[in-house]
Amino acid sequence: MSDIAIEHNPSREKLAELGVENWPTWSCEVSTFPWTYEDTETCYILEGRVTVTPDGGEPVTIGKGDLVTFPKGLSCTWEVHAPIRKHYRFGEIWPGAGGPSNPSGSI
């Protein structure tokens, strides 16, 4: 399994190419909770700050302006330090498509 990938302050062009503004949004107040990713998730942090600690791994802190990819199968704990709001998309991202890849047509 690959690690959490973080790109700090990606360009507006990259965000537009990915179609980030069209992705759903999710928000969460200050809290701590476990999470397992059943699919790859890419998200763009609009506000807030969170530390994500993979089970048996090193913690990473992400915040406003970060483009983050969590790999499928990752089990971790989220510790939200400041209320978080993010755009998110499940599945592998095809630049320019604005959504997840789904070559087989299945969900």
Backbone torsions as a table, in degrees:
resi	resn	phi	psi	omega
1	MET	NA	137.6	-179.4
2	SER	-83.5	168.2	-177.2
3	ASP	-85.5	173.1	173.6
4	ILE	-68.5	128.7	179.7
5	ALA	-103.9	129.6	-178.9
6	ILE	-125.5	128.4	172.2
7	GLU	-116.9	115.6	-179.4
8	HIS	-80.7	130.2	175.2
9	ASN	49.7	60.8	176.4
10	PRO	-63.3	157.0	-178.1
11	SER	-67.4	154.9	175.4
12	ARG	-58.6	-35.4	179.8
13	GLU	-62.9	-43.1	179.5
14	LYS	-65.0	-44.1	179.6
15	LEU	-61.5	-40.6	178.2
16	ALA	-66.0	-41.4	179.5
17	GLU	-60.9	-37.4	179.2
18	LEU	-78.7	-15.7	-178.9
19	GLY	75.1	28.7	-173.6
20	VAL	-54.9	-40.0	-177.2
21	GLU	-62.7	-20.6	179.9
22	ASN	-91.2	-6.3	179.7
23	TRP	-74.1	154.3	174.6
24	PRO	-62.7	163.4	175.4
25	THR	-115.0	154.1	178.2
26	TRP	-140.1	143.1	176.9
27	SER	-137.1	157.9	-177.4
28	CYS	-152.9	137.3	175.9
29	GLU	-78.0	175.0	177.6
30	VAL	-56.9	124.4	-177.5
31	SER	-171.8	172.2	174.7
32	THR	-134.1	131.6	-178.2
33	PHE	-156.8	152.6	175.5
34	PRO	-82.4	153.2	178.6
35	TRP	-150.7	142.6	172.6
36	THR	-125.3	129.2	-179.7
37	TYR	-86.0	113.1	178.8
38	GLU	-80.8	-13.8	176.5
39	ASP	-146.9	164.1	174.3
40	THR	-62.4	137.4	174.9
41	GLU	-125.4	131.6	171.3
42	THR	-112.2	134.9	179.7
43	CYS	-140.9	155.3	176.1
44	TYR	-120.6	120.6	-175.0
45	ILE	-80.9	118.0	179.9
46	LEU	-86.3	-35.3	177.6
47	GLU	-162.7	159.0	177.0
48	GLY	100.0	-176.2	-179.3
49	ARG	-152.6	137.3	-177.9
50	VAL	-144.1	145.2	170.4
51	THR	-107.1	126.0	179.1
52	VAL	-110.7	123.5	-179.1
53	THR	-116.0	107.8	176.4
54	PRO	-62.5	143.9	176.3
55	ASP	-55.1	121.6	179.8
56	GLY	74.1	10.6	-176.9
57	GLY	-122.6	-174.8	-178.5
58	GLU	-89.2	139.7	179.1
59	PRO	-69.7	148.5	173.2
60	VAL	-128.2	140.3	178.3
61	THR	-108.8	131.1	-179.9
62	ILE	-126.0	155.4	-178.5
63	GLY	-158.1	-169.2	-176.3
64	LYS	-47.3	130.6	177.1
65	GLY	90.7	-1.3	-179.9
66	ASP	-91.8	136.9	171.6
67	LEU	-103.8	119.3	-169.2
68	VAL	-126.4	139.2	173.6
69	THR	-120.5	123.8	176.3
70	PHE	-103.4	127.6	-176.7
71	PRO	-75.1	149.4	174.2
72	LYS	-55.4	135.8	177.8
73	GLY	90.7	-7.7	-179.2
74	LEU	-68.0	126.9	170.6
75	SER	-108.5	133.4	-173.2
76	CYS	-155.7	177.5	172.9
77	THR	-121.5	129.6	175.1
78	TRP	-95.7	129.7	172.3
79	GLU	-120.6	100.8	-176.8
80	VAL	-83.0	114.9	-177.9
81	HIS	-88.6	-35.8	177.6
82	ALA	-135.6	138.1	-175.9
83	PRO	-44.0	131.8	-173.1
84	ILE	-110.3	144.7	173.3
85	ARG	-137.8	133.3	-176.3
86	LYS	-145.9	152.9	163.4
87	HIS	-87.9	143.8	-179.3
88	TYR	-144.0	158.3	177.7
89	ARG	-151.2	131.6	176.2
90	PHE	-92.7	149.2	179.3
91	GLY	98.2	167.6	176.6
92	GLU	-68.7	139.7	-176.1
93	ILE	-96.7	131.4	172.7
94	TRP	-102.7	113.7	178.3
95	PRO	-53.8	134.9	179.2
96	GLY	91.8	-18.3	-178.0
97	ALA	-88.5	-22.7	-180.0
98	GLY	72.1	11.8	-178.8
99	GLY	-161.1	-174.9	-177.8
100	PRO	-75.4	153.4	174.2
101	SER	-75.7	146.1	179.6
102	ASN	-155.5	62.4	-172.6
103	PRO	-61.6	-26.5	-177.8
104	SER	-84.1	-13.9	-178.5
105	GLY	83.2	-0.2	179.6
106	SER	-94.3	162.3	178.8
107	ILE	-101.9	NA	NA
